[in-house]
Amino acid sequence: MKFDLPSFLMGYGAGASTVLMTKHLRPLLVEVATSAYHFVDMVLARVAMKHEDVEDLMAEAKARARGGGRTRPTDEARA
């Protein structure tokens, strides 16, 4: 296989620039990852709240279907 100097220099330059740019890109990548984790946490919290609402709705529907005595919580009845 023949040694190709331009290809070698391009590869060496790409490797060297990657090493040099890593020091500058790391803080940016850390900020992006931190924002992604905050977003995921926010979405998971909202999903948990909605899941709880659905569970409450299903429990109320189950109680009504089985002929439960109270159809609404006392706080809602007074409001």
Phi and psi restraints in degrees (value plus and minus 20) as a CYANA .aco file:
   2 LYS   PHI    -102.5   -62.5
   2 LYS   PSI     118.8   158.8
   3 PHE   PHI     -97.8   -57.8
   3 PHE   PSI     105.1   145.1
   4 ASP   PHI    -131.3   -91.3
   4 ASP   PSI      87.5   127.5
   5 LEU   PHI     -80.8   -40.8
   5 LEU   PSI     -65.3   -25.3
   6 PRO   PHI     -80.7   -40.7
   6 PRO   PSI     -60.7   -20.7
   7 SER   PHI     -85.3   -45.3
   7 SER   PSI     -60.2   -20.2
   8 PHE   PHI     -81.5   -41.5
   8 PHE   PSI     -65.6   -25.6
   9 LEU   PHI     -85.8   -45.8
   9 LEU   PSI     -57.5   -17.5
  10 MET   PHI     -85.4   -45.4
  10 MET   PSI     -62.9   -22.9
  11 GLY   PHI     -85.3   -45.3
  11 GLY   PSI     -63.0   -23.0
  12 TYR   PHI     -83.4   -43.4
  12 TYR   PSI     -62.3   -22.3
  13 GLY   PHI     -84.1   -44.1
  13 GLY   PSI     -59.8   -19.8
  14 ALA   PHI     -84.8   -44.8
  14 ALA   PSI     -62.6   -22.6
  15 GLY   PHI     -85.4   -45.4
  15 GLY   PSI     -64.5   -24.5
  16 ALA   PHI     -85.4   -45.4
  16 ALA   PSI     -60.8   -20.8
  17 SER   PHI     -87.9   -47.9
  17 SER   PSI     -53.3   -13.3
  18 THR   PHI     -83.3   -43.3
  18 THR   PSI     -64.3   -24.3
  19 VAL   PHI     -83.8   -43.8
  19 VAL   PSI     -63.2   -23.2
  20 LEU   PHI     -90.9   -50.9
  20 LEU   PSI     -57.3   -17.3
  21 MET   PHI     -96.2   -56.2
  21 MET   PSI     -42.6    -2.6
  22 THR   PHI     -79.6   -39.6
  22 THR   PSI     -57.7   -17.7
  23 LYS   PHI     -84.0   -44.0
  23 LYS   PSI     -52.3   -12.3
  24 HIS   PHI    -109.0   -69.0
  24 HIS   PSI     -49.4    -9.4
  25 LEU   PHI    -104.8   -64.8
  25 LEU   PSI     -41.9    -1.9
  26 ARG   PHI     -76.9   -36.9
  26 ARG   PSI     -68.5   -28.5
  27 PRO   PHI     -79.8   -39.8
  27 PRO   PSI     -57.8   -17.8
  28 LEU   PHI     -84.9   -44.9
  28 LEU   PSI     -64.6   -24.6
  29 LEU   PHI     -84.9   -44.9
  29 LEU   PSI     -55.9   -15.9
  30 VAL   PHI     -85.5   -45.5
  30 VAL   PSI     -61.4   -21.4
  31 GLU   PHI     -84.9   -44.9
  31 GLU   PSI     -61.2   -21.2
  32 VAL   PHI     -84.3   -44.3
  32 VAL   PSI     -63.9   -23.9
  33 ALA   PHI     -84.5   -44.5
  33 ALA   PSI     -59.6   -19.6
  34 THR   PHI     -83.1   -43.1
  34 THR   PSI     -63.6   -23.6
  35 SER   PHI     -83.1   -43.1
  35 SER   PSI     -59.2   -19.2
  36 ALA   PHI     -84.3   -44.3
  36 ALA   PSI     -62.3   -22.3
  37 TYR   PHI     -84.7   -44.7
  37 TYR   PSI     -59.8   -19.8
  38 HIS   PHI     -82.8   -42.8
  38 HIS   PSI     -61.8   -21.8
  39 PHE   PHI     -83.3   -43.3
  39 PHE   PSI     -66.2   -26.2
  40 VAL   PHI     -83.1   -43.1
  40 VAL   PSI     -62.2   -22.2
  41 ASP   PHI     -81.2   -41.2
  41 ASP   PSI     -61.2   -21.2
  42 MET   PHI     -84.3   -44.3
  42 MET   PSI     -64.3   -24.3
  43 VAL   PHI     -84.3   -44.3
  43 VAL   PSI     -63.6   -23.6
  44 LEU   PHI     -84.5   -44.5
  44 LEU   PSI     -56.7   -16.7
  45 ALA   PHI     -85.1   -45.1
  45 ALA   PSI     -62.5   -22.5
  46 ARG   PHI     -87.0   -47.0
  46 ARG   PSI     -58.4   -18.4
  47 VAL   PHI     -83.3   -43.3
  47 VAL   PSI     -60.7   -20.7
  48 ALA   PHI     -83.7   -43.7
  48 ALA   PSI     -60.5   -20.5
  49 MET   PHI     -85.2   -45.2
  49 MET   PSI     -63.0   -23.0
  50 LYS   PHI     -86.7   -46.7
  50 LYS   PSI     -58.1   -18.1
  51 HIS   PHI     -81.5   -41.5
  51 HIS   PSI     -60.3   -20.3
  52 GLU   PHI     -84.9   -44.9
  52 GLU   PSI     -60.6   -20.6
  53 ASP   PHI     -82.0   -42.0
  53 ASP   PSI     -61.3   -21.3
  54 VAL   PHI     -86.0   -46.0
  54 VAL   PSI     -60.3   -20.3
  55 GLU   PHI     -82.2   -42.2
  55 GLU   PSI     -61.7   -21.7
  56 ASP   PHI     -82.3   -42.3
  56 ASP   PSI     -63.2   -23.2
  57 LEU   PHI     -82.0   -42.0
  57 LEU   PSI     -64.6   -24.6
  58 MET   PHI     -87.5   -47.5
  58 MET   PSI     -56.8   -16.8
  59 ALA   PHI     -85.8   -45.8
  59 ALA   PSI     -59.9   -19.9
  60 GLU   PHI     -86.5   -46.5
  60 GLU   PSI     -61.2   -21.2
  61 ALA   PHI     -84.7   -44.7
  61 ALA   PSI     -59.1   -19.1
  62 LYS   PHI     -85.0   -45.0
  62 LYS   PSI     -61.4   -21.4
  63 ALA   PHI     -84.7   -44.7
  63 ALA   PSI     -61.4   -21.4
  64 ARG   PHI     -86.8   -46.8
  64 ARG   PSI     -59.0   -19.0
  65 ALA   PHI     -87.0   -47.0
  65 ALA   PSI     -52.7   -12.7
  66 ARG   PHI    -110.6   -70.6
  66 ARG   PSI     -12.4    27.6
  67 GLY   PHI      57.8    97.8
  67 GLY   PSI      18.7    58.7
  68 GLY   PHI     -83.7   -43.7
  68 GLY   PSI     129.0   169.0
  69 GLY   PHI     -87.9   -47.9
  69 GLY   PSI     -63.7   -23.7
  70 ARG   PHI    -120.2   -80.2
  70 ARG   PSI     109.5   149.5
  71 THR   PHI    -117.5   -77.5
  71 THR   PSI     -46.1    -6.1
  72 ARG   PHI    -150.9  -110.9
  72 ARG   PSI     127.7   167.7
  73 PRO   PHI     -83.4   -43.4
  73 PRO   PSI     135.3   175.3
  74 THR   PHI     -80.6   -40.6
  74 THR   PSI     -57.0   -17.0
  75 ASP   PHI     -83.0   -43.0
  75 ASP   PSI     -60.6   -20.6
  76 GLU   PHI     -90.4   -50.4
  76 GLU   PSI     -53.9   -13.9
  77 ALA   PHI     -86.8   -46.8
  77 ALA   PSI     -54.5   -14.5
  78 ARG   PHI     -97.8   -57.8
  78 ARG   PSI     -45.2    -5.2
